[in-house]
Amino acid sequence: MGRVRKALTGPLVIAVLVVAVGGVGLGLYWFQPWKLWQDETVQEALPGVAETSAPPAAPPSGSPSPAAGPQTLASGELISHEHATSGTVKLVRLADGSHVVRLENLNTSNGPDLRVWLADAPVKQGRAGWHVFDDGKYVSLGKLKGNKGSQNYALPRDVDPSGYSSVSIWCDRFDVSFGAAELARI
């Protein structure tokens, strides 16, 4: 009986327990499984769109007309890849000449280290489309603000949007697309 008790408290058992607890902790940090049950909804208005009930006033005679409002240059519907994903993606030029990628009615799973990528990769259905977005040219527009809702992602001023044809909700942790949309020029 003494040998069994000594074996259970020996250095080998303690080492195995430390490795197991460390492995569980690392696994929880890496996969963040609790995010599968946490939704983050973000509802942002399109920049430069004033919400008023009155029509805009006409400029005084002889003065220049005001800058045009936001203009949609391209759009597409999100398809599912690694996780069920839906919504609309728009590439919008704002009145000041800057550009944003707008996600509207986004609905996808939450996950670790999700990003919005503007890419030149083709959008492919199913497993064939999961890993293509990091093969070519892409620009990370930042962390996904929420896995549900409507939100805007500004393009850096030095990025020419005409060189990109798709948007991906990209999981940087596992190098996989949750969903993506092909941008059709308008």
N, C-alpha and C positions, 0 to 999 in steps of 0.2 A: 504494500500500500504506500509506503514511503517513497518508493522509486517512482510510482505513477505521479504522486503529488509533485515530486521534484522535477519530473519531466514536463509537467504542465506549467511550471513556473520558470523553466529554464530559459536561457538566452535565445534559443531557437524559436520558441513559441512567442516570446516578446517581439522578436524581429519580424516574424510572420504577421503578427497583429499590427505592428507599426506600418509595415508595407501595405497591408490590406486597408487600413484606415486612410493612409496617404493616397492609395489608388482610388478609393471611393471619393475622397475629397477632390482629387484631380478630375475624375470623371464628371462629378457634379459641376465643377467650374467649366469644363470644356463643353459639355453638352447643354447645360442649363435647361434641364427638362421642365422646370416649372414655367418657363415662358410659353409652353404649349397651351397652358390654361390661362394665360394673362393676355388680354387684348389691350392695346393702346390706340385709342381713337383720336385723330387729329383732324380738325376742320379749319383750314385756312382759306381765306378769300384770295382770289387772283390779285396779285399786286397791280396797282394802277387802275383798279376798277372802283370808282366811287359809288357807294351805296346811298343813293338819294331818291326821294320820291318825285322830285320836280325834274322836268327835262332841263338839259344844259342850256344856259343862256347863250344867245347868239353873240359873237364878238362885235364890238362897235364897228361901224362902217369904216373901211380903209385899214383896219388892223389885220394882222395875219391870223389865219385860222389856228385854233389850238391843235396840238399834236394829236395824231390819231391814237385811239386806245389800243389795247393789246390785240395782237393778230395771231391766230393759230396758223402755223406754218406746216405742221404735220401732226398726224394722230394715229392711234392704233389701239386695239383691244388686247389686254393682257391674256395670255394663255398660261395654263398650269405646267410647271415642270416638277421639281422635287415636292412641292406642296400645292394644294389647291389654291389658285390665285385668280382673281378677276378684277375688272375695273378698266378704266380708259386712261391712256397716256396721251398728253398733248405737248408739243414743242411750241412755245409761245414767244413771240417777240413783243416786248413791252414798249410803251411809248418812248422811253428814253433810249431805245436801241439795244438794251440788254435782253438776254434770253433766259427763260425758265423752262424746266421740265415740270409739267403739272400732272399729278396723279389724281384722278377723280374716282370716287366711289371704290377705292381700293379695298380689297378684302383678301387677306392672305394669313398664313400662320405667323406667329411671332417666332423669333429664333435668335440665336447668338450672332452678333456682329453683322446684321443685315445692312446693306448699302444700296444706293440707287446708282446704277451705272448707265451711262450713255455709251453705246458701242457701235462698231461697224460690222458686227457679226450677224449672220442671218438668223432668224428665229425659226427653230425647228421644233416640231411636235415631239412629245414623249421624251424618253431617256436620251435620244440623240441631241436634244437641245440643252441638257443639263450643264454641260461643261464647256460650251463653245465661246462664251463671252470673254474669257481671259486669253483666248488664242490670238486675237488681233489687237486693234487699237480700241482703247476704252478710256473713259474719264469717270472717276468716282465723284459723284456730286454730293456725297456725304452720307451719314448714317440715316437709315430709314427712320423718320420721325414717329411713325405709328403704323401698325399693321392694318389699320382700318381708317377710312375717311378720305379727305381730299387735302392735298399738300403740295407745296412748291419747292423746287430745288433749282437754285441759281446756277447758271453756267458761268465758269470763269470767263472774264473778258477776252482772254487770248484764245478761246476755243471757238472754232468755226463750226457751227452745228451742221453745216451741209456735208461734212465728212463722216457723219454718223447716221446709222439707219435703224437702230433699235435701242430699247431701254430694257434693262434687267433689274429685278429685285434680287440682288446677289448676296449670298451668304459667304462672307470673306473667311470665316472660320473653317468651312468645309469645302470651299471652292466649288459651289454649286448654285445654279439659278433656281430660285423658288418659283419664278414666273417671269415672262418677258412679253414685249409687244414690238411688232414690226411697225416702224413709223412710215406711213404713207403720206407723201407730200400733197398738200392741198393747193 
